Amino acid sequence: MSYLVVLAIAGFALAWTRLNRVLTHDIFSPFNVLLFSWVVPLCMVGLNSSMYQRPWSWAVYLALLWTTACLAGISILAGTLVSHAWSSPHRTRLFVQDLQVFSRPTTKGVLLVAFAVAFGAMVYSEFVTNPHGVPLFSVIRGDGTTLGLAHRWGKDTRWMIVAPLLFVLSPMLLATSRLSRRGLQRWLFLCLAFAYPLAGLLKLSRSDLFIGVLNLIVFEYYFRQAARSGRGTGPWRVHRYILLAGVGFAAFSLTLMLRLGGERAFDLYADAVGFKPQGGNILVGTFVQLYGYAALPFENLARILMDYRGGTNLGISSLRPLLSITGNGRLADAIQEKAQIPEPISQAAGSSTFLGMIFVEMGWVGVGLVPLAYALLVNGAYVLFRRRPGTTSLFLYINWVYPWAWLFFNNAFSALTFYLNALFVIGLFVLLEVTGARRRWRVAAPSPHNGAGSLATSRGKVAE
């Protein structure tokens, strides 16, 4: 039966990607990302591979059906609104011209200052004050069994108001590298772009590693889409993204193995999540991680929907940014601690998708309204980018890709970080406009052999 479920999931995923190709012709459209962030993880629950899983009530199925319909329906609607956006030479030409802002000295200076502040805040809060220093080095020294939550150190400090700017700064630094003509500058900004995901690896923080690499890949994808207008660097083939995904998941698995103490990490994790099949090899260990991190949060969600009997707890999830912006983030933590939330199936699988805390916060009203709000937010940013492509709309959309890609795990939309980053993106490009750095330059034909010069400008200015 499990093999039939796997085949059904594979067939459904293939049909979904085909539909996305017709609608958007875009690998990173909200509709396509939703396949991996919600639909496939939900389908995986049907494998019933954990002994902790139990039958669900009809209310759980209705909640999941409504949520999936909201997320997918609005994404399909957005797809119909942008189906021909890439085919407009004028829009693409303006997008290519707008990217030239990253070749300007003023932009480079602003990004260097912002990176120094944000990266410095991260290093201080997460490494300098960390009792384990660099967690990866602690593991190498043989202190891995005492790490505990060292990978989470510093995440709840006020430094996190500044440090998460790296989420959007990293792809901006990559853009600067791609648009730099001088070889030394190109390599400098490329190294800075990868500094944040590298720091995530040093800290054994899979979320930092994931978001850092994801945002870089999303930018590179759209950069290559823009470059196609000049017959330059073509789009990456699907097999290259599959290779990157494989490398990324290998790093993801490696961090778990190092944190849990080496070779027995997979077996320990399988025991912790009650995985039924026996036998430990790399393939089984990989699948156990996928199942524990992607599928079992739905089991935790079902327990909350069926067993939670408390009242509303406004401010612990979707409304949390309103408390955080006023400096009352601790109040949200206190409210959540008092809420009698059902225990997760395991400490190794303690998440409940983005919907779990929303239900605890606002009950069925939240389940009914919040998925609609998030779908409109992300797809609205996507439609804006596709219909009016430019640096501002691109990085606004990149900012929301990670919370959308993390729906199966927790509610990243509840973090003030992403709203502050959206304001930073808007403020940055307004500043560059005011200072005169953001001018449109005539685009020369891209060269397929020169990545940095593939969107090079000529000396002539284009009238606004």
Summary of the structure (lengths in Angstrom):
residues: 464
radius of gyration: 22.5
end to end distance: 62.4
largest distance: 67.7
contacts: 1540
relative contact order: 0.14
helix: 70%
strand: 3%
